[in-house]
């Protein structure tokens, strides 16, 4: 059984990038939460919540450019709608 586990286990040289990626992901979640909490103390929660939703659009664009995922008309329309919402928020915040 141990021999089978050793055959399946990744090589130590391949474990380092996985550990770095997991560490970066955990740190990103922590920083993201901290920044959101600070932003919520500085401005209205509705603005922060709307701005957080932009990350979904950014992730779709990154997936399209880096991973070759399809970015069809529905995603373009959704991204445009999210951008229009941010512009509307920016206009209302400036007043």
Helices and strands as residue ranges (DSSP letters): H 2-8, H 12-42, H 45-52, H 54-67, H 73-94
